[in-house]
């Protein structure tokens, strides 16, 4: 398992409004909210992103963020959605989960080199850390995050 974050606070971009927030690591499991819009920052749910918010989260978040690149017409994407949500609940307070619809935002696929969906990209510290292709069960998604990210305890 990767080493824990060594900071007393982490930066998190709100997945609703894009505003940057600073959250004490000791409060990550307590449901911190955005200082601007009041929406949850670490909810244990999968956030739906647009390209602007994806950029803010991928470039600025200190917590690991795993993004599912998907499309509504994709059978494996729809099949994996409940497993991705289960993994998000399991890693609440340690990682954030989001998805972006590649049909609504086709430029995102090109910019991120997505060749097939579903595709999972793990971001941390302003950069891509790892990728995982294809539909996966929750346990595989959790293991992928734990093996590739620096998680807070």
C-alpha positions as CSV (number, residue, x, y, z in Angstrom):
1,X,0.0,0.0,0.0
2,X,1.2,3.5,-0.8
3,X,2.4,5.8,2.0
4,X,-0.2,8.1,3.6
5,X,-0.4,11.8,2.9
6,X,2.0,13.7,5.1
7,X,0.0,16.9,5.3
8,X,-2.4,18.2,8.0
9,X,-4.7,19.5,5.3
10,X,-5.6,18.7,1.7
11,X,-6.7,20.9,-1.2
12,X,-10.0,19.8,-2.9
13,X,-11.8,21.3,-5.8
14,X,-15.6,21.3,-5.4
15,X,-17.1,19.0,-8.1
16,X,-20.1,21.2,-8.3
17,X,-18.7,24.8,-8.5
18,X,-15.0,24.2,-9.1
19,X,-14.0,26.3,-6.1
20,X,-10.8,25.3,-4.3
21,X,-11.2,24.3,-0.6
22,X,-8.7,23.4,2.1
23,X,-9.8,20.5,4.4
24,X,-8.0,19.2,7.5
25,X,-7.1,15.5,6.9
26,X,-8.7,14.7,10.3
27,X,-12.1,16.0,8.9
28,X,-12.1,14.1,5.6
29,X,-14.5,11.4,7.0
30,X,-16.8,14.0,8.6
31,X,-18.5,15.2,5.4
32,X,-16.7,18.5,4.7
33,X,-18.6,21.0,2.5
34,X,-17.6,23.5,-0.1
35,X,-17.1,27.0,1.4
36,X,-18.7,28.6,-1.6
37,X,-21.7,26.4,-2.6
38,X,-22.1,24.2,0.5
39,X,-22.1,20.9,-1.5
40,X,-20.3,17.9,0.0
41,X,-16.6,17.6,-0.9
42,X,-16.1,14.0,0.2
43,X,-19.5,12.3,0.0
44,X,-18.7,8.7,-0.9
45,X,-20.7,9.2,-4.0
46,X,-19.7,9.5,-7.7
47,X,-19.7,13.0,-8.9
48,X,-20.6,13.9,-12.5
49,X,-18.0,16.2,-14.0
50,X,-17.8,18.5,-17.0
51,X,-14.5,19.2,-18.7
52,X,-13.8,22.4,-16.7
53,X,-14.4,20.7,-13.4
54,X,-12.4,17.6,-14.4
55,X,-9.5,19.9,-15.2
56,X,-9.8,21.6,-11.8
57,X,-10.0,18.3,-9.9
58,X,-7.3,16.5,-11.8
59,X,-4.8,19.4,-11.5
60,X,-5.5,20.6,-8.0
61,X,-6.7,17.9,-5.7
62,X,-4.4,16.4,-3.1
63,X,-6.6,13.4,-2.5
64,X,-6.6,10.8,-5.2
65,X,-9.4,11.2,-7.7
66,X,-10.5,8.2,-9.9
67,X,-12.5,9.2,-13.0
68,X,-14.6,6.9,-15.0
69,X,-14.8,7.9,-18.7
70,X,-18.0,6.4,-19.9
71,X,-21.0,6.8,-22.3
72,X,-24.7,6.0,-21.9
73,X,-24.8,3.7,-24.9
74,X,-21.9,1.5,-23.5
75,X,-23.2,-1.7,-21.9
76,X,-20.0,-2.4,-19.9
77,X,-20.1,1.2,-18.6
78,X,-23.6,0.8,-17.4
79,X,-22.8,-2.6,-15.9
80,X,-19.8,-1.2,-14.0
81,X,-21.6,1.9,-12.6
82,X,-23.0,0.2,-9.5
83,X,-19.5,-1.4,-8.8
84,X,-17.8,2.0,-9.2
85,X,-20.4,3.5,-6.8
86,X,-19.7,0.7,-4.3
87,X,-15.9,1.4,-4.5
88,X,-16.6,5.1,-3.9
89,X,-18.5,4.3,-0.7
90,X,-15.8,2.0,0.5
91,X,-13.0,4.6,0.0
92,X,-15.0,7.6,1.3
93,X,-12.6,10.1,2.9
94,X,-9.6,8.5,1.3
95,X,-10.3,9.0,-2.4
96,X,-12.8,10.8,-4.5
97,X,-14.7,9.2,-7.4
98,X,-16.1,11.0,-10.5
99,X,-17.3,10.2,-14.0
100,X,-17.4,12.1,-17.2
101,X,-19.7,11.4,-20.1
102,X,-17.5,11.0,-23.2
103,X,-20.6,11.3,-25.5
104,X,-21.5,14.7,-24.1
105,X,-17.8,15.8,-23.9
106,X,-16.0,14.2,-26.9
107,X,-13.0,16.5,-26.6
108,X,-12.2,15.0,-23.2
109,X,-11.6,11.6,-24.8
110,X,-9.1,13.0,-27.3
111,X,-7.4,15.2,-24.7
112,X,-6.9,12.2,-22.3
113,X,-6.1,9.6,-24.9
114,X,-9.1,7.5,-24.2
115,X,-9.3,4.7,-26.8
116,X,-12.0,2.6,-25.3
117,X,-14.6,2.8,-22.5
118,X,-15.0,2.3,-19.7
119,X,-11.6,3.7,-18.9
120,X,-10.5,4.7,-15.4
121,X,-7.8,7.3,-14.8
122,X,-6.4,7.9,-11.3
123,X,-5.2,11.5,-10.7
124,X,-3.2,12.8,-7.7
125,X,-1.0,15.7,-7.1
126,X,-1.9,17.4,-10.4
127,X,-1.0,14.5,-12.7
128,X,-2.2,11.2,-14.0
129,X,-0.9,8.4,-11.8
130,X,-2.4,5.2,-13.4
131,X,-5.0,3.8,-15.8
132,X,-7.3,0.8,-15.8
133,X,-9.3,-0.3,-18.9
134,X,-12.5,-2.2,-19.0
135,X,-15.4,-2.9,-16.6
136,X,-14.2,-4.0,-13.2
137,X,-15.8,-5.2,-9.9
138,X,-15.6,-2.9,-6.9
139,X,-12.9,-5.0,-5.3
140,X,-10.6,-4.5,-8.3
141,X,-11.2,-0.8,-8.4
142,X,-10.5,-0.5,-4.7
143,X,-7.3,-2.5,-5.1
144,X,-6.2,-0.4,-8.1
145,X,-6.6,2.8,-6.1
146,X,-4.9,1.4,-3.0
147,X,-1.9,0.1,-5.0
148,X,-1.4,3.3,-7.1
149,X,-2.3,6.3,-4.8
150,X,-1.0,7.9,-1.6
151,X,-4.1,7.5,0.6
152,X,-4.7,9.3,3.9
153,X,-5.3,6.9,6.9
